[in-house]
Amino acid sequence: PDMYPGNCWAFRGSQGYLVVRLSMKIYPTAFTMEHIPKTLSPTGNITSAPRNFSVYGLDHEYQEEGTLLGQYVYDEGGEPLQMFPVMV
């Protein structure tokens, strides 16, 4: 609901995944990722921000392999909210 530390989808360790189930089929053109800015971080850094990430499209939640829509890099030195266009 906001950009304060702790109000997030946190992952344990250096890897994780998230599945978002939608009510209908869509054809995305871009994705956004947002992380707290360094100024709001208690430690003054945002090393916990996802760096390299991939986005896959699935026809259903039990599909074993999805369609790769893009591979991206979150820029820790950039804006907190970053947009990434679909590459495929």
Secondary structure, DSSP 8 states (H G I E B T S, - for coil): --SSTT-S---SSS--------SS----SEEEEE---GGG-TTS--TTS--EEEEEE-SSTT-SS-EEEEEEE--TTS-SEEEEE---
